[in-house]
Amino acid sequence: MRIQLGLLPVMIIAGLPAFSQQDASRQDSALQKDAQLKEVIVSASRRKETLDEVPSSVTILKAKDLAIQKNINNNLSDILANTVPGLGFNSNNSYNLGQTLRGRTVLVMIDGIPQSTPLRNSLRDIRSIDPGVIEQVEVIKGATAIYGNGATGGLINYITKRPATGKAFSGQTSMGANTALKDARHTGGWHVGQMLTGTVKRFDYVISGRYEQTGVMKDAKGQVLSPDYGLNELQMWNVFAKVGYNVDNRNRLELMYNYFSSKQRTDYIVKAGRFGNRDSATTGTLGVRPGEPEGTPHNHNASLHFTSQELIGGTDLDINLYMQDFSTLTPYTNFFENNGQSGIIAQKKGLRLNLNSPFVISSTWNGNLVYGADVLADKTSQVLTDGRVSVPEMNMRNLAPYLQVKSVFLQHLVLKVGARFENINIRVPAYTTIKIINYNTGGYSGGVTVNGGSLNYNAFVFNAGLRYNKLPYFKPFVSFSQGFSVPELGLILRGAKENTLADITARAVTTNNYEAGFNSTIGKLNIEGAAYISTSGLGASYVMVNGKFEVARSPERVYGFELSADYALLDKLLFGASWSYAEGKREVGDQTVYLGGDRIAPPKATAYINYTCIPGLLIRLQMLHAGNRKRFDPVNGRYSYGTGPISGFTLFNLYTGYDFDSHNSLNLGAENLFNRDYFTIPSQWQADNLTYVKGNGVRVNFSYTYRF
């Protein structure tokens, strides 16, 4: 089977995916055969289908891809930045600032449960679960009408582990440690995890627990990295359980729960640097850190999932009842008058009703209808730890029916047409804004009393796509898809200048995404490519105006392309590479200006070499290259938020894993192998002294896994 966009081909492993280098050896020698297999995904159309049936760009990371990457760096933001073309660069922080997908917002889900908080972006949705309990990551690129609010750039769906079959009791135990190599004092961290899985008659289960403690993070020169939104001295917990019951051969009931927590408990405070001076980065220095431990105190996800095959006349039924309870804390700051520490609280309850009805018109024309409705209740607010309310509780109710038709003509021509109707009501109580800082004057303004009320959004979004998949050497597709998203209402409410909710400009963002691409397999060579244009009549960009942050509403246009290839030079030697480029502009009056770095990432290139020199031993060297992006000139000698010039860099990571036998494995990962001294991409475009931070220096990670 084939992994999209230059990723390592892997095997679909049923049950617990025990990581094996012997598997790697077998798969590399069978690259051409695997490329012809049908990779099954569920996120593109909410039913199982193969990549050959999807007229859009898809990237899939299997459990084995994740096993390799998390042994280099266990941060999901970093893992996806290194493996998904079109996704923005990692910030090396606990939040995913600027990590957009093709220049627009991405909807993150766990088994279809939304993690993103589009009403007030927490920027911690990508890093919301431990990668060790993920079976597969499915990244659908471009606006998608079938999942609704927040997916204007695409979606990322974390598919959790499936229970193992064939055994009543099995599992794996893992433990490991990591450290920096440059001035390693206090940089040591460790982790331990246990997973149990099995099948007993009609019941099956997966139970997993993992704890990780990180040490102090340091750059290539051995300086402590800034603790603001930092990864220094984190305490992380993940508890996962999934229990299934097969009522009969057609009906299944499944209960899933996942708890994730990541809190920073550090003895370091921030020492501001000087933006633009490479010898004056923002660092951490010993001191008493004010406020409560920042990070994600908790992220609870639970779902009750029922599936029934051929319920009536061949129609399949899928019902998913879910909830999420999420909270996050940001650093203590002077952003608010009299200082303070804020946190975002989001609680979701939802129901996804999905039906799939096949049809046959003739021997050369068949297909299916996918239809149903989404119901979502979302309460989101931003509250300071001292009780002050920065953003009042926004109470959203969303009802969205949808329909998608797939028709297959002459066995190889796949046409998809779909639509979704959004019906959203958001209630906001009366509130008074907190005074916030003006970065130009240093003073504070605000304190506006806003009358409460309701905001209503109704939208009809549409998608259509066509793929021809007969010829292995050329499988083209074209697509048009619309996305819909409420603008980040919390930011608008936080800085409101009007006294009445109805006077606040909070119109929705609707995007039109046009894409054309292809997949090709020529012998042992796989090539994939896509080009796209995304437009919105009224976008939403975060900009600084006269020293204060505002949400600018203006027409936008984003465009770009992605290209990747992989090639098996020998049975045991595999190469791969990818290149992605995006650019975006918005209209301001009669002028056209570039979108800021928080939306548009610089060009990105990835490459890897996989070598299985002896059975059981896999060596992988991979590269991540960031290009330059310098689109803005300073104003009065200064760059504002989002406009800082970006200077590129190239990083290398190394992974080595060895299976002693079917039970024991030892892994070694090295991040930033050559100890490159560099500033992260977000630290450059933010153009701020306090956020001018570097990335990690060389770090090594050892781990041992025992399977039984």
N, C-alpha and C positions, 0 to 999 in steps of 0.2 A: 504494500500500500504506500501511498505517497503523502508526504507532509508538505503543505503549501509553502511556497516562497523560501525555498532553500534551506528548510530545516531537515535534520537528520531523519531519514525514514525509519519507522519503528513498527513493531508488531502490535496488533490489538491483543491485549492480554486479558483474558477473562478472569474475574476474581481478583485476588490480591496480587498486584503487579510486582513480584519479587524482581529486583533489578539484577540483571545477569549480563556479564561481559560475553558469555558464550552466545547469548541471544544476539549481541551486537555483531559477532563474527558471522553468524548465519545470515543475518539480515543484510550485511554489506555485500556478501557474495550473491545475494538474490535481489539486488537493487532493481534490475530491469523487470523481474517478475513482480515484485512488490508494487512497482509503479503502475501496473495495470489493475491492481486490486481496487475494490470499492471501499473507500474510507467512509464509515457511517458517522453522520453528525445529526444533531437534533436542534441546534439553535437557529439555523437559518430560516426554518419554516415551522418550528414547533412540532415536528414529527421526524421520525428516522428517515433519512435519505442519504444518498451518496453525494460526494463532491461533484460528480459528473452531472448531477441534476440541479446544481445550484448556479444560477447565472449572476454570480458576483464573486468578489475576492474573499477568500476564507483562509485563515491561518489556524492550524491545529497543533497543539502541543500535547503529546501523549505523556503517560506516567514516566516513561523512561527519559524523555526530554527533561522533564521536571527534576527527576532524580539526579541527572548530570548537573543541571544548572544550580540546584539548591545546595549541592556539595561545593560549589564555588561561592555563592552568596545566596542566603535563604530569603532574601527580600524579594517579594513578588514584583515590585516595581522595577527592580533591577533585572530580574529574570525576563520579564516581558520586553523591556527595553532592548535586551540583547538578542531577542529571538523574533520579534514581530515588526516587520517593515511597516512604516507608516505610523507607528506609535512613537510619541515623543520620548525624550531622554529622561533617565532617572535623575532625581534631584539629590540622591544620596542622603535623603531625609526621611522622616516618618510620614511625610505626605507627598502626594504626586502632583505637585504644582507644575503646570506646563506640559503634563503628559497627556496631551490630546491625541486623538486618532484622526489622522488626515485633517488636522487643523480645527477639529470641532469636538464637542463634548462626547464622551463615551459612556454608555450605560453598562455598569458592572453588575453581574448577578451571580448568585450561588444557587445552583439547581433551579434557576428561573426566579429566585427571590431577589428583588432589586436591592443593591447595596448603595447605590448612588443616592445622594440627597440633592436633587436639582433645585429645590426651593431655597436651600442655603448650602452651597457646596462645602463639604467637610474636607475634601481633598485626601480622604483616607479610605476611599472605596476600593482601590486596587489592592491595597495592602489590608485586607479584611479577613483573611483566613490563612492558615498555615498550608504551604504548598504540599506538605506530606500527606494530606488527606484528599488531594485532588487527583482524580483519575484522568481527566482530560480538560484542557482549556480550549474553548472554541471562540475565535475572534472573527466576527462578521464585520466587514469594512463597508463604509458608506452608510448614508442615512437608511434607516429601516422603519417601514410603516407598521410592521407587525408587532412590535413591542412597545411603541408609544413613547411617552414623555422621557426626554433625556438622551435619546439615542440618535442625535443629529449627525454624529460622526461614525456611529456603529455601536457594537456591543461586545462585551467580554463576558462569557458565561463559564464559570468554574463548575465542572461536573464532578461531583464527589465520588469517592470510592464505591465500587460495587462489591457485594459479598463474594467470597470464594465459594466455589461449588466443588463437590466431590469429597470434602472433609467436614466432619462435625466441628473440628477445632484445629486451627492453624493460626499463624501470625508471624510477626517479626519484632525483634528488639533492636533498637538503634541507640548509639551514643557517640559523642564526638566532642572535639574541642577546636578552637581557632584562636589565632593571635596575629598581631602585626609583626613584621620582621624588622622594621626600622624603629628603634627605641621602644622595645616591646613591653616596657613596664606598664602594668595595669591594663594591658590590652587583651588579656586572655578572656575567652568566653567558653561556654560549654552547653551541651544540650543532651537530653535523654528522652526517648520516646518508646511507646509500646503500642502495638496494634494486634488485635485479636479478630478473627473472622471465621465463618463457617456456615454450614447448612445442616439443619436438623429437621428431617421430614419436610414439612411445608414452610418451615421458618428458616430465615437466613439473617445474618447479622454482621456488622462491622463495628468495632469499638476501638477508639484510638485516643491516646493522651500524649501530649508532648509539652515539655518545659524547656525554655531556652533562656540563658543569661548571657548578654553580650558584655564585653569589656569596653574600655575607652577606645574610641575611634581616633586614629591619627592619620595625617597626610603623609606624603612621600618624604617630607623632611622631619617627620617625627613630632610635629606640632599637634596638639589636641584640637579636634574639630569642634566647631561651635555646637553647644548643646541645644540651641533653639531649634525646635522640631527635629532634634537630633536622634541618632541611633546609639548614642553613648549609654552604656550601662542599663540596657533595657531588660525588663522582666516580662517574658512572653509565655502565655498559656494558650493551648488549644485543646479542647475536648470535643470529640466527634462521636456520634452514634447513629447508626442506621439499622433499623429492624424491618424486615419484610415478611409478608405472609402471602403465599400463593393460595388463594381460595380454591382455584382449580386451574386448568390449563389456559384459561382465557382471562381470569380476573386476578389482580394483584393489589395488595394494600401495603403501603410503605410509609414508615415514620422516620423522619430525619431531624437531628438536632446538632447544631454546632455552636460552640462558645469560643470566642477569640478575645484575648486581652493583651495589650502591649503598653506598658507604662515605663517611663524613664525616671529612674531614681539615681541622680548623679550629684556629685559634689562640685560641679563646674558651673561657672557663670560665663556670660558672653563678654569677650573683649573685642570691641569693634575694630575693623580694619579700615582701609581707605580704598574705595572703589577705583579701579584702574591701575593701582600700584601692586604689581605682582608680588612684591616683597612685604605687603601689608595686608594679609588675609585676615578675615574675622576668625578668631580662635576661641578656645575655652581656657579659662584660668580658674584656679581653685577659689571657692567662695561659697557662701550660703545662697542657694537658689531659692528665690521667692515663689510663693504659690504652692499649689498641689502638684504631684507628679503628673507631667503632661503625657499625652498619647491617647490611646483608646482604652478607657477603663473597662468597657465591655461591648461586645457585639454578639447578641443572641440571635440565632436563626433557627426556626423550626418549621416543618412542613408535614402535612398529611396528604399523601399522594395516592390516588386510586386510578388504576387503568383497567379497561375492559376491552378486549378484542372482539370484533364482530358482534357487537351488542345487538344491533338491529340491522338486518339487511347488509351485513358486511361493514357497518360503521363502527369505528373504534372511538372509545370515549376516554378522555384524560381529564381528571380533575385534580387540581393542586390548591390546597388551602394552606396559607402560609402566614408567618409573622416575622418581624424583625424589630429588635429593640437595641438601639445603637447610641453610644455617647462618646464624645471626644473632648479633650481639653487642649487648648493652645497655650503657648508660653505667657507668663505674666508680662504685661507691656504697659507703656505710657500712651498707647493709642487712644485709650479712653481717659476722660478727665478724672483726676484722682487715681489713675492707674487701675489695673484690674486684670483678671484672668477669665477668659470666656470659654465656653464649651458649647458644642452643637449637640442637641438632643433630637433624635428622630425615631418615631415609632410607626411601623407600617403593619397593616393587616390587609390581606388580599386574597382573591380567589381568581384562578385561571381555569376557565372552562374551555376545553378544546375537543372538537370532534373531527374525524377524518372519514370521509365517505368516498370510496373508489367508484369509478365508472368506466365502462367500456362502450365505445361507440362502434368500433369495427376492429378487424384484426390488425389494423395499422394506426388506430387512434384510441388511446385510453388516457386515464389520468385520475385525479382525485380532487376533492373539495376539502379544504381545511377551514373551519369556521368555529366561532365561539364568541366569548366575551371575557374581558378583564374587568374586575372590580377591585379598586384600591382605595384604602383610607390611609392618609399620610399626615402625621402631625410633626412639624419641624419647628424648632425655635433655637435661638442663641441666647444663652443666659450667663451672666458673670457669676463667679463663685460667691460673691458677696450679696447676691440676690438681685442685682440690677438686670434689667431686660434690655439686651441690645437689639434683638429681633423678636417680636411677639410670636406667640404660637400660631403658625399658619396651618389651618385645618383644611386639608384638601380631600375632596371626594371625586373619584374618577370612574366613569363607566364608559367602556370602549368596546363595542362589538366589531368584529372583523370577519373578513372572508378572503380566502386565497384559492385560486384555481390553478392547478397544474395540468397541462395537456402534453402528452407525448405523441408526436407524429412520426410515423415511419421508424419507430424504435429509437431514433437518435436525435430528434429535434424536440427540445424541451422548451415549452412556453409557460411562463408564470405571470399571472395577473392577480393583483390583490388590492384590497382597500380596507381602511380602518376609520371609524368615526370616533373622534375624541369629544367627550363631554365632561368638562372639568369645572368644579366649583371650589373656590378657595375663600374661606371665611377668616377675617383678620379682626381681632378685638381692638378697641381703642387703646392707644399707647402713647408714650412720650419718648422721643429719641434721646439717647445719651449723647452728650457733647463729645465730639471726637476731634483729634488733632488736625491742624493744618500744617503740613510739612514745610510750607514756605515761610509762614510767620511764627510757628511754634505755639500759636494760641489754639483755643478750643472753641468750637461752635456747634450749635445743635439745640437740643431742648425743645423741639417742636412737638406740640400735641396734635396727634392725628386721630381723627374720628374713624371708628371701625367700619366694617362693611364687607361686601362680597365682591369677588372678581370671578367672572365667568368666561370660559374659553370653549369654543366649539370649532372643530376643524375636521375636514375630510381629507385624508392623505391616501396616496395612491402609489402603487409600484407595478412595474412590468419588466420582464426580462426574458431573454432568449439565449439558449445555449445549444450548440451542435457538437455532439460528442462521439461521432462515429470514427473519426480518423485519429489514431493515437498521436500522430506527429503534429496535429493542429486541431485543438478543441476551442473554438472561439466563443465568446459570449458578449452580449450587450445588455445594458440594463438602465432603467430609470426608476428612481425611488425617492420618495419624499419622507422627511422626518419632521417631527413636531416636538417642541419643547417650550415649557413655560420659562421665561428668562429667570435668572437668579433673583427671585423676588426679594429674598432676605437682604441682599445688598442694597436693592432699591429702597426698601423700607427703612433700613438702618440710616440712610442718608437723606430721608425724605425732607423736602422743604415745603410741601403742601400740607394743608390741614385736613384734607378730605381724601380718602383712599381712591375715589373715582378720578381725582385729578392727577394721580401718579401714572406716569407712562410705563405700563407694564404689559404691552402687547406681546403675544407669543412669537417664537421664532419658528418659521417653517422653511425647511431647506429642500432644494431640488438637486438631486445627485445624479449625474450622468456618467456612465462608466463603460469602457470597452476593454476586453482583455482576452487572454488565451492561455492554454496549457499545451505543452508539447513534450512528447517522449520520442527521442530518436536514439535508438540503441540504449546505451548506458547514460545518455545525457537527458536530463529533465530541465525544461525552461518554462518559466511562467512570467507573465507580465500583465500590467493593467495601467490604464490612464483614466483620469477622472476630472470632472469639473463639478463643483458644488456651489450653488448660489442661494442667497436668501435676501428677500426684499427688505427685511428689517432684522439685522443681526444684533448681537449683544457683545460688546467688547469692554473689558475692564481697563479704564484709562485714568490717568491722573490729570486733573484740571485745576489750575490755580492752587496747587498744594493739597488737594483732596481727591480721594478716589471716587469715581463715578462710573456708571454703566452707560456707555455710549451706544445709542440705537441708530444704526445706519445700514444701508445696503452693503452686502459683502459678497465676495467671490473668492473661492479657494480652488486651486487646481494643482495637479501633480501627477507623478507616475511612480510605479514600482516595478522592479525587474529582479529576477533571481534565477539561479541555476545550480544544479548539483550534478556531479559526474563521478562514476566509479572507475578510477584509473586501473585499479587492481581489485581482486576479490576482497582484499583486506584494507584497501586504501580508498577513502572517500573524500571528495572536496565539495565545498558549497560556498556560495556567496550571494549577497543581495545588495541592492541599491534602491533607496527611496528618496524622493524629492517632493517637497510641497512648497507652495507659495500662496499668499493670500493678500487681498486688498479690500479696503472699504471706502465708501464715498463720504466725504465731508464737504457739504456745500457743493461747489463746482470743482472740487479737487478730489483726487484719488490718492490715498495714502496706504502704506503697507500695514498689515496687521502685526501686532507686537509679538515678541518672543514667547509670551504665555500662550499664544495660539499656534504659531508656526515654528516648528523645529527646524534647525539647519539640516542640510542633506545628511543622510545616514547610510553607512555601508557596513555590512557584516560579512565575515568569512570564517570558515572553519576547515580543519583537517581532522579526520578520524582515522586512526590506525590501530588495527588489531594485530599486533605483531606475533603473539602466541595465543593459543586458546585461553580464554578467561581474562585476558588483559586488554583493556581499551585505553587508548591515549587520545585526548582531544585537545587541540590548540585552537582557540577562537579569537577573533578580532572584532572590535567595535570602533568605528571611525566616525567622528563628528566633523562636519565641514564648517566653513565660515558662513556667517550671515551678518552683514553689516549694511542695514537698510536705512538707518536714521542718522541725522546730524544732531549734535548737541544744541540746546537752546540756552543762550547766555552761559555757555561753557559747561552745561550740565545735561546729562541724559535723564529722562524721566522713566517711570516704571514701564517695562516692556520694550524699551528702545535701545538698551545697551548693546554695543557691538559684540558679536560672538566670534571668538577665535577657536578654531577646531583643535582636536587632539585625537590620538589613536591609542587604544588600550588593548592589551592582550590578557587573556585568561587561559589557565591550563587545568585540565582534569585528567586524572589517572585513577582507574578503578581495576581491582583484581578480585576475581572469584576464586577462592581457594578450593571450594567444592560447592555443592548445591545449597549449603547452609550458611557459609561464612564468606563475607565480602569486606574488603578494606578499600576506602576511597580517600583520595587526596585532591584537594582543589586549591588553586592559587589565583587570587583576584589581583588585577593590575600587576601582572607577572614581572614587568621590568621597572616597577616602581616609578611610573610616570607622574610628574608633578603637574597638576592641572586644576583649573577651576571648573566646577560643574556648569552645565549649560544654563540652568535657572539663575545661578549666582551672577552670571554675566549679563543676561538681559534685564534682571531686576534693577541693576544700576544703583545699588544702595550699599552704604558702608556696612550696615549691620548684617546683610545677607551675602556678603562677598566671601563665600566659603569654597574650600577646595574639596576634592574627592579623596577617597581612601588611598593610602599608600598600599604597598604590597601586603596582602593578608593571606595566610594559609589556613586551610580547614581540613582536619582529619576526622574521619568517621568510620565506625565499624557497625556492620549489620549482621544479625543472626536470624535466620529464617527457620521456622519449624512447622 
